[in-house]
Amino acid sequence: EKLKCDHEIALRNEKELTERKLNDQLEVYNQDIKTLKLEFREDCQRFEERMKEAKIEYERLQHKYNNRESRPEDIARIQELERQMIEKDALVQRTKEEMNYFKREMLNREDGYNKKFNMSPNVGVMDPLANKNKKNSSKGGFGGSNNAPTHIVGATNSVGGIGMGISNNNTGFRTQSK
């Protein structure tokens, strides 16, 4: 029984020793966790501070970039382009004025031509049959005696080529006489 008692004592001692070691390890673990959490919070705060500083620096640099002075070659190029724009605007204006002058001149010449030669053009009308229909309706159509041909080429009784240099050779074709 002594052995059993010694064994139980040794087992209890070992159990207590293991529990103490476990508790010590838990305390160390909890302390490490607290330390790591504290370090993490500090790192987060440092990171946020650095981000704020970087953002402020970025805004400062952006403002500096937006309000920077122009380079001399940029200013010279801008002035050259503005000068070219003014010249081209003047050229466009002059060209418009010339076009208006020529349009007025063409209208004036057309009016003068029409007055001189007693012309009255009907611009924009494309009905070639309208003129023929007016002539035919005023003469009574094709059935009237006024529309009968006075000379038939190739007819035996016709007199061909009166003063025109054309003669009748009884073939039905007109030929030019020499």
OpenMM code with the backbone's topology and positions (N, CA, C; nanometers):
from openmm import Vec3, app, unit

residues = "GLU LYS LEU LYS CYS ASP HIS GLU ILE ALA LEU ARG ASN GLU LYS GLU LEU THR GLU ARG LYS LEU ASN ASP GLN LEU GLU VAL TYR ASN GLN ASP ILE LYS THR LEU LYS LEU GLU PHE ARG GLU ASP CYS GLN ARG PHE GLU GLU ARG MET LYS GLU ALA LYS ILE GLU TYR GLU ARG LEU GLN HIS LYS TYR ASN ASN ARG GLU SER ARG PRO GLU ASP ILE ALA ARG ILE GLN GLU LEU GLU ARG GLN MET ILE GLU LYS ASP ALA LEU VAL GLN ARG THR LYS GLU GLU MET ASN TYR PHE LYS ARG GLU MET LEU ASN ARG GLU ASP GLY TYR ASN LYS LYS PHE ASN MET SER PRO ASN VAL GLY VAL MET ASP PRO LEU ALA ASN LYS ASN LYS LYS ASN SER SER LYS GLY GLY PHE GLY GLY SER ASN ASN ALA PRO THR HIS ILE VAL GLY ALA THR ASN SER VAL GLY GLY ILE GLY MET GLY ILE SER ASN ASN ASN THR GLY PHE ARG THR GLN SER LYS".split()
positions = [
    Vec3(0.0791, -0.1164, 0.0000),
    Vec3(0.0000, 0.0000, 0.0000),
    Vec3(0.0860, 0.1264, 0.0000),
    Vec3(0.1964, 0.1107, 0.0594),
    Vec3(0.2879, 0.2210, 0.0605),
    Vec3(0.3236, 0.2587, -0.0827),
    Vec3(0.3405, 0.1633, -0.1600),
    Vec3(0.3741, 0.1867, -0.3001),
    Vec3(0.2591, 0.2588, -0.3713),
    Vec3(0.1448, 0.2166, -0.3365),
    Vec3(0.0284, 0.2768, -0.3983),
    Vec3(0.0191, 0.4218, -0.3523),
    Vec3(0.0438, 0.4454, -0.2281),
    Vec3(0.0379, 0.5805, -0.1749),
    Vec3(0.1478, 0.6664, -0.2348),
    Vec3(0.2660, 0.6109, -0.2430),
    Vec3(0.3772, 0.6854, -0.3036),
    Vec3(0.3451, 0.7174, -0.4512),
    Vec3(0.2865, 0.6199, -0.5105),
    Vec3(0.2517, 0.6385, -0.6527),
    Vec3(0.1458, 0.7498, -0.6665),
    Vec3(0.0468, 0.7530, -0.5814),
    Vec3(-0.0562, 0.8548, -0.5875),
    Vec3(0.0018, 0.9917, -0.5551),
    Vec3(0.0958, 0.9964, -0.4600),
    Vec3(0.1588, 1.1225, -0.4239),
    Vec3(0.2413, 1.1726, -0.5416),
    Vec3(0.3170, 1.0817, -0.5982),
    Vec3(0.3998, 1.1189, -0.7137),
    Vec3(0.3108, 1.1644, -0.8297),
    Vec3(0.2013, 1.0955, -0.8468),
    Vec3(0.1079, 1.1315, -0.9549),
    Vec3(0.0472, 1.2692, -0.9270),
    Vec3(0.0079, 1.2960, -0.8018),
    Vec3(-0.0468, 1.4247, -0.7655),
    Vec3(0.0577, 1.5343, -0.7833),
    Vec3(0.1796, 1.5068, -0.7423),
    Vec3(0.2888, 1.6035, -0.7564),
    Vec3(0.3136, 1.6336, -0.9044),
    Vec3(0.3133, 1.5277, -0.9785),
    Vec3(0.3359, 1.5456, -1.1232),
    Vec3(0.2211, 1.6236, -1.1853),
    Vec3(0.0993, 1.5942, -1.1405),
    Vec3(-0.0176, 1.6633, -1.1909),
    Vec3(-0.0117, 1.8110, -1.1518),
    Vec3(0.0250, 1.8405, -1.0281),
    Vec3(0.0356, 1.9785, -0.9833),
    Vec3(0.1464, 2.0519, -1.0605),
    Vec3(0.2579, 1.9805, -1.0771),
    Vec3(0.3688, 2.0390, -1.1525),
    Vec3(0.3257, 2.0701, -1.2963),
    Vec3(0.2523, 1.9792, -1.3560),
    Vec3(0.2046, 1.9992, -1.4929),
    Vec3(0.1043, 2.1137, -1.4970),
    Vec3(0.0167, 2.1208, -1.3972),
    Vec3(-0.0806, 2.2294, -1.3944),
    Vec3(-0.0101, 2.3641, -1.3747),
    Vec3(0.0922, 2.3670, -1.2878),
    Vec3(0.1673, 2.4916, -1.2699),
    Vec3(0.2372, 2.5328, -1.3980),
    Vec3(0.2981, 2.4345, -1.4637),
    Vec3(0.3650, 2.4647, -1.5913),
    Vec3(0.2628, 2.5148, -1.6940),
    Vec3(0.1466, 2.4501, -1.6950),
    Vec3(0.0419, 2.4906, -1.7882),
    Vec3(-0.0068, 2.6317, -1.7549),
    Vec3(-0.0268, 2.6597, -1.6280),
    Vec3(-0.0691, 2.7940, -1.5877),
    Vec3(0.0381, 2.8976, -1.6200),
    Vec3(0.1613, 2.8608, -1.5971),
    Vec3(0.2724, 2.9519, -1.6324),
    Vec3(0.2735, 2.9783, -1.7835),
    Vec3(0.2541, 2.8721, -1.8581),
    Vec3(0.2519, 2.8870, -2.0042),
    Vec3(0.1323, 2.9725, -2.0470),
    Vec3(0.0167, 2.9539, -1.9816),
    Vec3(-0.1003, 3.0351, -2.0142),
    Vec3(-0.0752, 3.1809, -1.9801),
    Vec3(-0.0112, 3.2060, -1.8677),
    Vec3(0.0212, 3.3436, -1.8324),
    Vec3(0.1173, 3.4048, -1.9343),
    Vec3(0.2173, 3.3281, -1.9728),
    Vec3(0.3118, 3.3774, -2.0743),
    Vec3(0.2377, 3.4016, -2.2061),
    Vec3(0.1502, 3.3066, -2.2436),
    Vec3(0.0733, 3.3197, -2.3672),
    Vec3(-0.0168, 3.4435, -2.3609),
    Vec3(-0.0881, 3.4604, -2.2500),
    Vec3(-0.1752, 3.5766, -2.2359),
    Vec3(-0.0949, 3.7061, -2.2369),
    Vec3(0.0204, 3.7051, -2.1713),
    Vec3(0.1067, 3.8230, -2.1716),
    Vec3(0.1548, 3.8520, -2.3146),
    Vec3(0.1930, 3.7481, -2.3871),
    Vec3(0.2373, 3.7658, -2.5268),
    Vec3(0.1227, 3.8193, -2.6128),
    Vec3(0.0018, 3.7678, -2.5889),
    Vec3(-0.1144, 3.8144, -2.6642),
    Vec3(-0.1374, 3.9623, -2.6353),
    Vec3(-0.1326, 4.0001, -2.5074),
    Vec3(-0.1519, 4.1400, -2.4716),
    Vec3(-0.0443, 4.2269, -2.5344),
    Vec3(0.0791, 4.1803, -2.5304),
    Vec3(0.1904, 4.2558, -2.5887),
    Vec3(0.1702, 4.2703, -2.7404),
    Vec3(0.1350, 4.1612, -2.8063),
    Vec3(0.1145, 4.1658, -2.9524),
    Vec3(-0.0032, 4.2566, -2.9886),
    Vec3(-0.1120, 4.2517, -2.9108),
    Vec3(-0.2259, 4.3385, -2.9376),
    Vec3(-0.1864, 4.4850, -2.9209),
    Vec3(-0.1102, 4.5120, -2.8142),
    Vec3(-0.0644, 4.6483, -2.7907),
    Vec3(0.0265, 4.6954, -2.9042),
    Vec3(0.1177, 4.6099, -2.9472),
    Vec3(0.2076, 4.6440, -3.0590),
    Vec3(0.1269, 4.6652, -3.1873),
    Vec3(0.0250, 4.5784, -3.2076),
    Vec3(-0.0583, 4.5923, -3.3270),
    Vec3(-0.1323, 4.7257, -3.3262),
    Vec3(-0.1887, 4.7642, -3.2096),
    Vec3(-0.2573, 4.8924, -3.2001),
    Vec3(-0.1611, 5.0076, -3.2269),
    Vec3(-0.0440, 4.9982, -3.1704),
    Vec3(0.0569, 5.1025, -3.1918),
    Vec3(0.0962, 5.1095, -3.3398),
    Vec3(0.1141, 4.9933, -3.4000),
    Vec3(0.1481, 4.9904, -3.5438),
    Vec3(0.0348, 5.0500, -3.6275),
    Vec3(-0.0894, 5.0177, -3.5909),
    Vec3(-0.2036, 5.0736, -3.6643),
    Vec3(-0.2078, 5.2248, -3.6494),
    Vec3(-0.1834, 5.2734, -3.5295),
    Vec3(-0.1833, 5.4179, -3.5077),
    Vec3(-0.0709, 5.4846, -3.5873),
    Vec3(0.0490, 5.4234, -3.5852),
    Vec3(0.1611, 5.4776, -3.6635),
    Vec3(0.1274, 5.4757, -3.8133),
    Vec3(0.0650, 5.3657, -3.8583),
    Vec3(0.0268, 5.3557, -3.9993),
    Vec3(-0.0741, 5.4641, -4.0354),
    Vec3(-0.1753, 5.4838, -3.9506),
    Vec3(-0.2750, 5.5872, -3.9775),
    Vec3(-0.2114, 5.7254, -3.9779),
    Vec3(-0.1195, 5.7501, -3.8856),
    Vec3(-0.0493, 5.8789, -3.8831),
    Vec3(0.0318, 5.8977, -4.0111),
    Vec3(0.1015, 5.7920, -4.0534),
    Vec3(0.1803, 5.8015, -4.1777),
    Vec3(0.0898, 5.8225, -4.2980),
    Vec3(-0.0294, 5.7573, -4.2974),
    Vec3(-0.1240, 5.7767, -4.4075),
    Vec3(-0.1749, 5.9210, -4.4098),
    Vec3(-0.2045, 5.9759, -4.2936),
    Vec3(-0.2491, 6.1151, -4.2872),
    Vec3(-0.1399, 6.2079, -4.3378),
    Vec3(-0.0166, 6.1836, -4.2944),
    Vec3(0.0964, 6.2660, -4.3390),
    Vec3(0.1154, 6.2535, -4.4897),
    Vec3(0.1065, 6.1289, -4.5394),
    Vec3(0.1229, 6.1072, -4.6839),
    Vec3(0.0111, 6.1758, -4.7611),
    Vec3(-0.1110, 6.1710, -4.7091),
    Vec3(-0.2236, 6.2361, -4.7754),
    Vec3(-0.2050, 6.3875, -4.7766),
    Vec3(-0.1602, 6.4433, -4.6647),
    Vec3(-0.1346, 6.5872, -4.6582),
    Vec3(-0.0241, 6.6251, -4.7559),
    Vec3(0.0820, 6.5437, -4.7614),
    Vec3(0.1920, 6.5697, -4.8548),
    Vec3(0.1440, 6.5597, -5.0001),
    Vec3(0.0601, 6.4596, -5.0273),
    Vec3(0.0056, 6.4436, -5.1623),
    Vec3(-0.0769, 6.5662, -5.2017),
    Vec3(-0.1638, 6.6110, -5.1114),
    Vec3(-0.2465, 6.7281, -5.1412),
    Vec3(-0.1602, 6.8521, -5.1611),
    Vec3(-0.0553, 6.8652, -5.0817),
    Vec3(0.0352, 6.9788, -5.0966),
    Vec3(0.1046, 6.9739, -5.2331),
    Vec3(0.1535, 6.8555, -5.2680),
    Vec3(0.2214, 6.8412, -5.3980),
    Vec3(0.1230, 6.8602, -5.5144),
    Vec3(0.0006, 6.8113, -5.4988),
    Vec3(-0.1003, 6.8294, -5.6035),
    Vec3(-0.1312, 6.9774, -5.6217),
    Vec3(-0.1444, 7.0486, -5.5118),
    Vec3(-0.1703, 7.1927, -5.5174),
    Vec3(-0.0525, 7.2643, -5.5829),
    Vec3(0.0682, 7.2232, -5.5438),
    Vec3(0.1889, 7.2831, -5.6024),
    Vec3(0.1942, 7.2559, -5.7527),
    Vec3(0.1571, 7.1322, -5.7935),
    Vec3(0.1589, 7.0965, -5.9353),
    Vec3(0.0533, 7.1756, -6.0121),
    Vec3(-0.0662, 7.1864, -5.9551),
    Vec3(-0.1747, 7.2586, -6.0232),
    Vec3(-0.1457, 7.4073, -6.0359),
    Vec3(-0.0718, 7.4626, -5.9426),
    Vec3(-0.0443, 7.6060, -5.9430),
    Vec3(0.0984, 7.6381, -5.9848),
    Vec3(0.1633, 7.5439, -6.0519),
    Vec3(0.3024, 7.5667, -6.0933),
    Vec3(0.3080, 7.6735, -6.2021),
    Vec3(0.4202, 7.7326, -6.2137),
    Vec3(0.4391, 7.8332, -6.3185),
    Vec3(0.4679, 7.7630, -6.4508),
    Vec3(0.4252, 7.8268, -6.5574),
    Vec3(0.4453, 7.7689, -6.6898),
    Vec3(0.5914, 7.7805, -6.7300),
    Vec3(0.6321, 7.6836, -6.8096),
    Vec3(0.7685, 7.6888, -6.8613),
    Vec3(0.7746, 7.7916, -6.9735),
    Vec3(0.8893, 7.8532, -6.9927),
    Vec3(0.9004, 7.9556, -7.0984),
    Vec3(0.8688, 7.9003, -7.2376),
    Vec3(0.9112, 7.7769, -7.2661),
    Vec3(0.8826, 7.7207, -7.3990),
    Vec3(0.7334, 7.6935, -7.4163),
    Vec3(0.6632, 7.6600, -7.3069),
    Vec3(0.5176, 7.6421, -7.3153),
    Vec3(0.4489, 7.7756, -7.3441),
    Vec3(0.4928, 7.8786, -7.2759),
    Vec3(0.4339, 8.0119, -7.2972),
    Vec3(0.4573, 8.0569, -7.4407),
    Vec3(0.5801, 8.0345, -7.4917),
    Vec3(0.6112, 8.0737, -7.6295),
    Vec3(0.5228, 7.9969, -7.7281),
    Vec3(0.5032, 7.8667, -7.7038),
    Vec3(0.4212, 7.7850, -7.7934),
    Vec3(0.2751, 7.8321, -7.7903),
    Vec3(0.2254, 7.8638, -7.6734),
    Vec3(0.0875, 7.9123, -7.6613),
    Vec3(0.0702, 8.0437, -7.7369),
    Vec3(0.1671, 8.1339, -7.7222),
    Vec3(0.1589, 8.2615, -7.7921),
    Vec3(0.1623, 8.2411, -7.9432),
    Vec3(0.2470, 8.1498, -7.9898),
    Vec3(0.2556, 8.1212, -8.1338),
    Vec3(0.1226, 8.0652, -8.1851),
    Vec3(0.0633, 7.9736, -8.1106),
    Vec3(-0.0643, 7.9150, -8.1523),
    Vec3(-0.1764, 8.0194, -8.1516),
    Vec3(-0.1753, 8.1083, -8.0549),
    Vec3(-0.2767, 8.2146, -8.0523),
    Vec3(-0.2596, 8.3077, -8.1715),
    Vec3(-0.1354, 8.3398, -8.2061),
    Vec3(-0.1093, 8.4256, -8.3219),
    Vec3(-0.1592, 8.3566, -8.4499),
    Vec3(-0.1299, 8.2268, -8.4644),
    Vec3(-0.1758, 8.1524, -8.5820),
    Vec3(-0.3288, 8.1478, -8.5871),
    Vec3(-0.3920, 8.1325, -8.4716),
    Vec3(-0.5372, 8.1275, -8.4676),
    Vec3(-0.5965, 8.2605, -8.5143),
    Vec3(-0.5382, 8.3713, -8.4718),
    Vec3(-0.5876, 8.5033, -8.5124),
    Vec3(-0.5718, 8.5207, -8.6635),
    Vec3(-0.4549, 8.4793, -8.7160),
    Vec3(-0.4325, 8.4899, -8.8609),
    Vec3(-0.5339, 8.4061, -8.9382),
    Vec3(-0.5568, 8.2840, -8.8920),
    Vec3(-0.6489, 8.1961, -8.9645),
    Vec3(-0.7932, 8.2445, -8.9530),
    Vec3(-0.8295, 8.3003, -8.8388),
    Vec3(-0.9638, 8.3587, -8.8258),
    Vec3(-0.9814, 8.4747, -8.9243),
    Vec3(-0.8749, 8.5566, -8.9368),
    Vec3(-0.8814, 8.6682, -9.0313),
    Vec3(-0.8922, 8.6158, -9.1747),
    Vec3(-0.8181, 8.5103, -9.2053),
    Vec3(-0.8238, 8.4508, -9.3390),
    Vec3(-0.9639, 8.3946, -9.3671),
    Vec3(-1.0216, 8.3280, -9.2704),
    Vec3(-1.1567, 8.2736, -9.2879),
    Vec3(-1.2558, 8.3878, -9.3101),
    Vec3(-1.2453, 8.4925, -9.2313),
    Vec3(-1.3353, 8.6070, -9.2456),
    Vec3(-1.3195, 8.6716, -9.3835),
    Vec3(-1.1939, 8.6881, -9.4263),
    Vec3(-1.1680, 8.7480, -9.5569),
    Vec3(-1.2241, 8.6588, -9.6681),
    Vec3(-1.2083, 8.5280, -9.6535),
    Vec3(-1.2601, 8.4350, -9.7538),
    Vec3(-1.4127, 8.4408, -9.7592),
    Vec3(-1.4774, 8.4504, -9.6434),
    Vec3(-1.6238, 8.4632, -9.6415),
    Vec3(-1.6678, 8.5907, -9.7116),
    Vec3(-1.5968, 8.7000, -9.6850),
    Vec3(-1.6323, 8.8263, -9.7502),
    Vec3(-1.6131, 8.8172, -9.9015),
    Vec3(-1.5032, 8.7525, -9.9455),
    Vec3(-1.4814, 8.7358, -10.0898),
    Vec3(-1.5910, 8.6499, -10.1514),
    Vec3(-1.6316, 8.5426, -10.0818),
    Vec3(-1.7377, 8.4570, -10.1342),
    Vec3(-1.8676, 8.5365, -10.1477),
    Vec3(-1.8990, 8.6157, -10.0475),
    Vec3(-2.0199, 8.6981, -10.0572),
    Vec3(-2.0094, 8.7975, -10.1715),
    Vec3(-1.8897, 8.8564, -10.1908),
    Vec3(-1.8691, 8.9499, -10.3014),
    Vec3(-1.8931, 8.8794, -10.4348),
    Vec3(-1.8331, 8.7605, -10.4514),
    Vec3(-1.8478, 8.6895, -10.5778),
    Vec3(-1.9917, 8.6430, -10.6004),
    Vec3(-2.0601, 8.6045, -10.4941),
    Vec3(-2.2003, 8.5667, -10.5094),
    Vec3(-2.2834, 8.6855, -10.5566),
    Vec3(-2.2611, 8.8009, -10.4939),
    Vec3(-2.3349, 8.9205, -10.5363),
    Vec3(-2.2980, 8.9583, -10.6797),
    Vec3(-2.1698, 8.9473, -10.7141),
    Vec3(-2.1248, 8.9796, -10.8502),
    Vec3(-2.1908, 8.8868, -10.9516),
    Vec3(-2.1987, 8.7570, -10.9200),
    Vec3(-2.2615, 8.6618, -11.0126),
    Vec3(-2.4101, 8.6931, -11.0286),
    Vec3(-2.4773, 8.7251, -10.9196),
    Vec3(-2.6195, 8.7614, -10.9296),
    Vec3(-2.6367, 8.8882, -11.0130),
    Vec3(-2.5504, 8.9856, -10.9927),
    Vec3(-2.5562, 9.1112, -11.0681),
    Vec3(-2.5347, 9.0841, -11.2167),
    Vec3(-2.4340, 9.0030, -11.2497),
    Vec3(-2.4074, 8.9723, -11.3904),
    Vec3(-2.5224, 8.8936, -11.4527),
    Vec3(-2.5785, 8.8014, -11.3765),
    Vec3(-2.6899, 8.7232, -11.4287),
    Vec3(-2.8098, 8.8141, -11.4554),
    Vec3(-2.8380, 8.9043, -11.3637),
    Vec3(-2.9481, 8.9988, -11.3846),
    Vec3(-2.9210, 9.0867, -11.5072),
    Vec3(-2.7983, 9.1354, -11.5226),
    Vec3(-2.7630, 9.2180, -11.6384),
    Vec3(-2.7763, 9.1405, -11.7682),
    Vec3(-2.7310, 9.0147, -11.7700),
    Vec3(-2.7422, 8.9308, -11.8889),
    Vec3(-2.8883, 8.9086, -11.9236),
    Vec3(-2.9685, 8.8764, -11.8230),
    Vec3(-3.1100, 8.8496, -11.8484),
    Vec3(-3.1819, 8.9748, -11.8991),
    Vec3(-3.1454, 9.0916, -11.8480),
    Vec3(-3.2068, 9.2155, -11.8955),
    Vec3(-3.1634, 9.2468, -12.0384),
    Vec3(-3.0350, 9.2255, -12.0657),
    Vec3(-2.9818, 9.2592, -12.1978),
    Vec3(-3.0382, 9.1669, -12.3057),
    Vec3(-3.0467, 9.0383, -12.2791),
    Vec3(-3.0908, 8.9430, -12.3798),
    Vec3(-3.2360, 8.9006, -12.3612),
    Vec3(-3.3090, 8.9727, -12.2784),
    Vec3(-3.4506, 8.9498, -12.2557),
    Vec3(-3.4775, 8.8029, -12.2203),
    Vec3(-3.4019, 8.7527, -12.1249),
    Vec3(-3.4173, 8.6141, -12.0798),
    Vec3(-3.4858, 8.6162, -11.9435),
    Vec3(-3.5706, 8.5193, -11.9238),
    Vec3(-3.6287, 8.5034, -11.7902),
    Vec3(-3.6220, 8.3543, -11.7576),
    Vec3(-3.5102, 8.3088, -11.7032),
    Vec3(-3.4944, 8.1646, -11.6765),
    Vec3(-3.5898, 8.1210, -11.5662),
    Vec3(-3.6324, 7.9993, -11.5800),
    Vec3(-3.7207, 7.9386, -11.4819),
    Vec3(-3.6365, 7.8362, -11.4062),
    Vec3(-3.5595, 7.8815, -11.3117),
    Vec3(-3.4614, 7.7983, -11.2433),
    Vec3(-3.5321, 7.6977, -11.1538),
    Vec3(-3.4863, 7.5729, -11.1609),
    Vec3(-3.5382, 7.4698, -11.0736),
    Vec3(-3.6559, 7.3935, -11.1308),
    Vec3(-3.7036, 7.4230, -11.2519),
    Vec3(-3.8173, 7.3534, -11.3110),
    Vec3(-3.7640, 7.2506, -11.4083),
    Vec3(-3.7990, 7.1247, -11.3877),
    Vec3(-3.7504, 7.0174, -11.4737),
    Vec3(-3.8696, 6.9415, -11.5326),
    Vec3(-3.9512, 7.0069, -11.6147),
    Vec3(-4.0632, 6.9395, -11.6791),
    Vec3(-4.0536, 6.9681, -11.8290),
    Vec3(-3.9773, 6.8866, -11.9038),
    Vec3(-3.9574, 6.9138, -12.0465),
    Vec3(-4.0849, 6.8963, -12.1289),
    Vec3(-4.1811, 6.8198, -12.0830),
    Vec3(-4.3036, 6.7969, -12.1598),
    Vec3(-4.4046, 6.9095, -12.1405),
    Vec3(-4.3892, 6.9867, -12.0372),
    Vec3(-4.4861, 7.0927, -12.0102),
    Vec3(-4.4864, 7.1941, -12.1232),
    Vec3(-4.3745, 7.2295, -12.1784),
    Vec3(-4.3645, 7.3260, -12.2872),
    Vec3(-4.4290, 7.2716, -12.4143),
    Vec3(-4.4077, 7.1443, -12.4476),
    Vec3(-4.4655, 7.0845, -12.5680),
    Vec3(-4.6171, 7.0765, -12.5564),
    Vec3(-4.6654, 7.0402, -12.4400),
    Vec3(-4.8099, 7.0285, -12.4201),
    Vec3(-4.8773, 7.1647, -12.4375),
    Vec3(-4.8132, 7.2706, -12.3944),
    Vec3(-4.8708, 7.4043, -12.4107),
    Vec3(-4.8799, 7.4393, -12.5589),
    Vec3(-4.7764, 7.4074, -12.6390),
    Vec3(-4.7775, 7.4375, -12.7834),
    Vec3(-4.8862, 7.3563, -12.8536),
    Vec3(-4.8949, 7.2278, -12.8213),
    Vec3(-4.9920, 7.1397, -12.8869),
    Vec3(-5.1346, 7.1791, -12.8509),
    Vec3(-5.1599, 7.2153, -12.7293),
    Vec3(-5.2970, 7.2499, -12.6907),
    Vec3(-5.3399, 7.3815, -12.7544),
    Vec3(-5.2474, 7.4715, -12.7806),
    Vec3(-5.2853, 7.5988, -12.8416),
    Vec3(-5.3129, 7.5826, -12.9903),
    Vec3(-5.2579, 7.4799, -13.0557),
    Vec3(-5.2794, 7.4588, -13.1989),
    Vec3(-5.3898, 7.3589, -13.2252),
    Vec3(-5.4463, 7.3043, -13.1252),
    Vec3(-5.5578, 7.2119, -13.1476),
    Vec3(-5.5130, 7.0682, -13.1502),
    Vec3(-5.3988, 7.0328, -13.1112),
    Vec3(-5.3543, 6.8935, -13.1050),
    Vec3(-5.2949, 6.8478, -13.2357),
    Vec3(-5.2686, 6.7179, -13.2443),
    Vec3(-5.2057, 6.6608, -13.3624),
    Vec3(-5.3039, 6.6392, -13.4765),
    Vec3(-5.4342, 6.6367, -13.4511),
    Vec3(-5.5324, 6.6061, -13.5553),
    Vec3(-5.5648, 6.7237, -13.6441),
    Vec3(-5.5254, 6.8435, -13.6163),
    Vec3(-5.5600, 6.9612, -13.6953),
    Vec3(-5.4792, 6.9705, -13.8223),
    Vec3(-5.5255, 7.0506, -13.9143),
    Vec3(-5.4572, 7.0651, -14.0425),
    Vec3(-5.3358, 7.1539, -14.0312),
    Vec3(-5.3246, 7.2290, -13.9248),
    Vec3(-5.2096, 7.3180, -13.9091),
    Vec3(-5.0810, 7.2417, -13.8825),
    Vec3(-5.0914, 7.1186, -13.8334),
    Vec3(-4.9733, 7.0429, -13.7960),
    Vec3(-4.9257, 6.9505, -13.9062),
    Vec3(-4.9842, 6.9549, -14.0240),
    Vec3(-4.9445, 6.8654, -14.1319),
    Vec3(-4.8081, 6.9058, -14.1833),
    Vec3(-4.7242, 6.8064, -14.2112),
    Vec3(-4.5898, 6.8391, -14.2612),
    Vec3(-4.5972, 6.8961, -14.4014),
    Vec3(-4.5135, 6.9905, -14.4302),
    Vec3(-4.5136, 7.0530, -14.5614),
    Vec3(-4.4128, 6.9868, -14.6533),
    Vec3(-4.3218, 6.9070, -14.5983),
    Vec3(-4.2196, 6.8453, -14.6808),
    Vec3(-4.1908, 6.7076, -14.6255),
    Vec3(-4.2021, 6.6055, -14.7083),
    Vec3(-4.1730, 6.4687, -14.6674),
    Vec3(-4.0495, 6.4263, -14.7424),
    Vec3(-3.9531, 6.3807, -14.6709),
    Vec3(-3.8277, 6.3382, -14.7328),
    Vec3(-3.8514, 6.2070, -14.8057),
    Vec3(-3.8061, 6.2014, -14.9290),
    Vec3(-3.8162, 6.0799, -15.0076),
    Vec3(-3.9442, 6.0681, -15.0874),
    Vec3(-4.0387, 6.1606, -15.0724),
    Vec3(-4.1622, 6.1535, -15.1491),
    Vec3(-4.1341, 6.1999, -15.2917),
    Vec3(-4.2092, 6.1457, -15.3878),
    Vec3(-4.1832, 6.1761, -15.5277),
    Vec3(-4.2288, 6.3161, -15.5639),
    Vec3(-4.3325, 6.3662, -15.4997),
    Vec3(-4.3853, 6.4966, -15.5347),
    Vec3(-4.3204, 6.6092, -15.4554),
    Vec3(-4.2369, 6.5748, -15.3620),
    Vec3(-4.1824, 6.6803, -15.2769),
    Vec3(-4.0660, 6.7477, -15.3441),
    Vec3(-4.0504, 6.8708, -15.3066),
    Vec3(-3.9380, 6.9465, -15.3568),
    Vec3(-3.8377, 6.9519, -15.2411),
    Vec3(-3.7270, 6.8899, -15.2590),
    Vec3(-3.6333, 6.8803, -15.1465),
    Vec3(-3.5226, 6.9808, -15.1585),
    Vec3(-3.4739, 7.0198, -15.0461),
    Vec3(-3.3537, 7.0994, -15.0381),
    Vec3(-3.3672, 7.2386, -15.0901),
    Vec3(-3.4749, 7.3069, -15.0626),
    Vec3(-3.4918, 7.4422, -15.1112),
    Vec3(-3.3956, 7.5313, -15.0361),
    Vec3(-3.2920, 7.5705, -15.1018),
    Vec3(-3.1938, 7.6610, -15.0442),
    Vec3(-3.1115, 7.6019, -14.9331),
    Vec3(-3.1206, 7.4710, -14.9125),
    Vec3(-3.0493, 7.4099, -14.8026),
    Vec3(-2.9337, 7.3249, -14.8506),
    Vec3(-2.9212, 7.3030, -14.9760),
    Vec3(-2.8158, 7.2163, -15.0271),
    Vec3(-2.8513, 7.0705, -15.0136),
    Vec3(-2.9817, 7.0400, -14.9966),
    Vec3(-3.0239, 6.9015, -14.9802),
    Vec3(-3.1096, 6.8673, -15.1005),
    Vec3(-3.0876, 6.7514, -15.1577),
    Vec3(-3.1671, 6.7120, -15.2746),
    Vec3(-3.2336, 6.5787, -15.2497),
    Vec3(-3.3334, 6.5485, -15.3307),
    Vec3(-3.4066, 6.4243, -15.3189),
    Vec3(-3.3523, 6.3289, -15.4229),
    Vec3(-3.3111, 6.2093, -15.3833),
    Vec3(-3.2563, 6.1135, -15.4785),
    Vec3(-3.3488, 5.9924, -15.4949),
    Vec3(-3.4778, 6.0055, -15.4588),
    Vec3(-3.5785, 5.9007, -15.4719),
    Vec3(-3.5435, 5.7729, -15.3959),
    Vec3(-3.4600, 5.7803, -15.2952),
    Vec3(-3.4287, 5.6611, -15.2171),
    Vec3(-3.4937, 5.6684, -15.0806),
    Vec3(-3.5493, 5.7790, -15.0462),
    Vec3(-3.6085, 5.7967, -14.9143),
    Vec3(-3.5105, 5.8546, -14.8143),
    Vec3(-3.3875, 5.8743, -14.8615),
    Vec3(-3.2872, 5.9330, -14.7718),
    Vec3(-3.2457, 6.0668, -14.8253),
    Vec3(-3.2190, 6.1581, -14.7338),
    Vec3(-3.1721, 6.2892, -14.7769),
    Vec3(-3.0221, 6.2819, -14.7895),
    Vec3(-2.9751, 6.3410, -14.8970),
    Vec3(-2.8295, 6.3484, -14.9157),
    Vec3(-2.7945, 6.4919, -14.9424),
    Vec3(-2.6736, 6.5259, -14.9143),
    Vec3(-2.6275, 6.6629, -14.9360),
    Vec3(-2.5778, 6.6705, -15.0790),
    Vec3(-2.6269, 6.7692, -15.1542),
    Vec3(-2.5835, 6.7847, -15.2920),
    Vec3(-2.4553, 6.8649, -15.2956),
    Vec3(-2.3754, 6.8376, -15.3968),
    Vec3(-2.2471, 6.9062, -15.4088),
    Vec3(-2.2542, 7.0226, -15.5007),
] * unit.nanometer
topology = app.Topology()
chain = topology.addChain("A")
for resn in residues:
    res = topology.addResidue(resn, chain)
    for name in ("N", "CA", "C"):
        topology.addAtom(name, app.Element.getBySymbol(name[0]), res)
